[in-house]
Amino acid sequence: MPPAPPPRVSVIVPAYNAMPELTRAITSAMDQTLGLDQIEIIAVNDGSTDGTGAELERLAHGCPALRVVHQENSGCAGRPRNTGLDLARGDFVFFLDSDDYLGPDALRRMVAMADENGTDVVLGKIASVGGRAVPRAVFSHNQPRTDVFSSAAYLTLGPWKLFRRSLIERLGLRFPPYRNCEDKPFTVAAYLNASGISVVADYDCYYVRYREDRRNLTLVAGDLVHRMDGIGLCFETVARYLEPGPRRDRLMRRHVEWELCGPLRGLLWRESEEDARERFYPRFRHWARTWATDAIRRQIDAPDRLLVHLLRADRFEDVMTVARNAKEDARRGHVVDKGRVYWAHPFFRDPAASVPDECFDVTDRLPVRHRLEGARWRGDGVLELTGHAYIEHIAALEPGTELVLRRYQSDRPEVRLPTTPRSAPGLPDDGRYEMAGFTAEIDPATADGGAPLERGLWNIYLDVRAQGVSRTVRFGNDREGDEATHPGPRRVVAGPEGRTTVVTPYFTPYGNLSLDVGQVAHHLDAPCRVTEVVWHAARSGVLVVSGRLTCEAGEEDGGRLLLRAENGRGAVREVPVRYVESMDPAGAPARDFTVRLPVRRLSRGRWTLTLVMGGADGADGAGGEPCRAAVVPRFARLGGTRWLRFGRPYYAKPLAWGPAMALAFEVAPVRVATGARRRLRRLRRPGGVAVGTGGSPVRDTERVPAG
């Protein structure tokens, strides 16, 4: 009789005196929509004395998928997890703490994400129960394929993730026997060796909570003696897999801030004088000297910069003083001097302390508070913005704030426009920011030094100034209600020839204000409607766009429709459409169209797509009227694609961009290592057949034509 196929997921649950939370943890794994025939649950009772073992046996009696292992107490979570890893048979492993529980559809979603994208680690959205802190930045949106350098994944190093078991076994990964920080080196090693990382952000996959008795291991084993070995291993693991340089510094910065400066400031001074000086301080000093490079020191906040400086200078007494008084000193004010702002710490410019000013410089870290209160088109075609902005802790005396317009993906100079100061009553700090209000005017016809704004997407910034200090920030993500701040598209007369351009204010997915100048015409004069966007079934790297002309456009004499691809540097590629006479649902004559764009011939970079209706010459409509444009929307089902160019693999990844979420593409060469891993995965599949991201099967013997 052939052996049973391995499960898709091995759920490993370390348990020590875990009642009553344990029951929900285990049943949440049993109730997964993936199905118990696809799951094995390995629960390791680590020498419990409260009834945990009996409860596990009771649950296992009615669930063949649950395997219970009893072992002597190890005092940490790592050893029972290792026991589970030694027994695991699944394609994937998920570590479920006995305090927490899974959402019912969690494993199915995470496995599907890994399967579809060939990734080795999947982060499922973490939800808080009872106020326990959870990471948020990485879960802002789904990420089918990313890495630690392109996302916020490195901010969460807990083990509550889906790991491909072949990765774990290839690296020989196991948890060290520490009571605290044992999970971080494991996750770091997996991150840095994974073929890719996926993020499931649209579903609460994992619920973390504090135990009723507050006996979570991270709370009861939170002192330095339980942390030091794990902290050191974090630094060593990053150094093992990354060469010195910006990439290593980016990850090391996290450990300098969280694993070095955080515990030092919060815990070192609580230790006895002897232990602090002889047992712990030398290791903190070593880490600061070894891993906190000059580049990292420039990036971290002033309190951490000060601690690292004192550690590197071997000033134990001063380190203890700074750590002991950290909370009090954090509330001290600021000093403004020659356009720079400094933290008014007692050591600042104290000759006896002899600490350089750079350790206290907070100029680039002070929060800029700003709000868009109104945005409206005036009758003369000018967009008027009102709001307020100020640099926190600096009184807004004689502000010189400017509006800054930067054309997206362009090297051309930015456009700067003055603002008119006005009062802003009601802001905090007893009138300190009373004159932080402003009004700004954007005239698209003359904004660029008397010339009209160029066609394209323009991002809007504020250069906020006060007392000689200048901070530039993206503008618009904090604003009043929709009615006050959402003006529609406007036809603007611009240029010496009196040509018209449609200008559309819009908010990006991050909530920031931008302008679309002549890119997307919306309902004002859209000539057509797109119904389908797909990759060509037989020609790699060719995009097929289909749709129907609007009635008005179809009646135009001599007009022709073009599919236009344009990058941020002004390069344009246009392809004419082909018409087919048809009937609309009401039985009236209609004109359908199809156009094929060879995306594989586009140079690397980001390209936006629009459909443009021009006259017979392809430039202007009848009577010299400008082109009319329609957005090519981003269809959710459209995936990426790959092709060969001069023997090198390239890819196109669809994006959504602009006011109407227009279709854009990121075109770039595939990294050699990534391409090799994908080919190996195809070779391992039965029959040597893989499904490409465009939806069509790709055989290993297939050769995609170059170009």
Salt bridges, closest charged atoms under 4 A:
GLU40 OE1 - ARG89 NE 3.59
GLU55 OE2 - ARG58 NH2 2.86
GLU57 OE2 - HIS70 NE2 2.72
ASP86 OD1 - ARG174 NH2 3.06
ASP91 OD2 - ARG8 NE 2.71
ASP97 OD1 - ARG81 NH2 3.22
ASP99 OD1 - ARG211 NE 3.89
ASP100 OD1 - ARG132 NH1 3.95
ASP105 OD1 - ARG108 NE 2.70
ASP105 OD2 - ARG109 NE 2.86
ASP115 OD1 - ARG8 NH2 3.09
ASP120 OD1 - ARG164 NE 2.92
ASP147 OD2 - ARG671 NH2 3.77
GLU169 OE2 - ARG174 NH1 3.44
GLU182 OE2 - ARG81 NH1 2.81
ASP202 OD1 - ARG109 NH1 3.62
ASP204 OD1 - LYS125 NZ 3.79
ASP213 OD1 - ARG211 NE 3.47
ASP223 OD1 - HIS226 ND1 2.59
ASP229 OD1 - ARG283 NH1 3.24
GLU257 OE2 - ARG253 NE 3.15
GLU259 OE2 - LYS184 NZ 2.72
GLU259 OE2 - ARG254 NH1 2.76
GLU259 OE1 - HIS255 ND1 2.69
GLU273 OE2 - ARG277 NH2 3.04
ASP294 OD1 - ARG297 NH1 2.88
ASP294 OD1 - ARG312 NH2 3.97
ASP301 OD1 - ARG365 NE 3.08
ASP304 OD1 - ARG265 NH2 2.31
ASP314 OD1 - ARG285 NH1 3.04
GLU317 OE2 - ARG277 NH2 2.61
ASP318 OD2 - ARG315 NH2 2.83
GLU328 OE2 - ARG332 NH2 3.46
ASP329 OD1 - ARG332 NE 2.71
ASP329 OD2 - HIS345 NE2 3.17
ASP337 OD2 - ARG349 NH2 3.19
ASP357 OD2 - ARG349 NH2 2.90
ASP361 OD2 - ARG340 NE 3.07
ASP364 OD2 - ARG340 NH2 3.76
GLU373 OE2 - HIS388 ND1 2.76
GLU373 OE1 - ARG422 NH2 2.56
ASP380 OD2 - ARG378 NH2 2.98
GLU384 OE1 - ARG376 NE 3.18
GLU384 OE2 - ARG378 NH1 3.43
GLU392 OE1 - ARG369 NE 2.73
GLU392 OE2 - HIS393 NE2 3.52
GLU402 OE1 - ARG416 NH1 2.60
GLU402 OE1 - ARG465 NH2 3.28
ASP411 OD2 - ARG569 NH1 2.69
GLU414 OE1 - ARG406 NE 2.87
GLU414 OE2 - ARG416 NE 3.01
ASP429 OD2 - ARG432 NH1 3.20
GLU441 OE2 - ARG378 NH1 2.71
ASP448 OD2 - ARG412 NH1 2.86
GLU454 OE1 - ARG407 NE 3.75
GLU454 OE2 - ARG412 NH1 3.17
ASP463 OD2 - ARG416 NH1 2.97
ASP463 OD2 - ARG465 NH2 2.94
ASP478 OD1 - ARG371 NH1 2.47
GLU480 OE2 - ARG371 NE 3.17
ASP482 OD1 - HIS486 ND1 3.85
ASP525 OD2 - ARG491 NH1 3.45
GLU556 OE2 - ARG628 NH2 2.60
GLU566 OE1 - ARG455 NH1 2.37
GLU574 OE2 - ARG564 NH2 2.71
GLU581 OE2 - ARG591 NE 3.54
ASP592 OD1 - ARG548 NE 2.64
ASP620 OD1 - ARG499 NH2 2.91
GLU666 OE1 - ARG606 NE 3.39
ASP700 OD1 - ARG682 NE 3.70
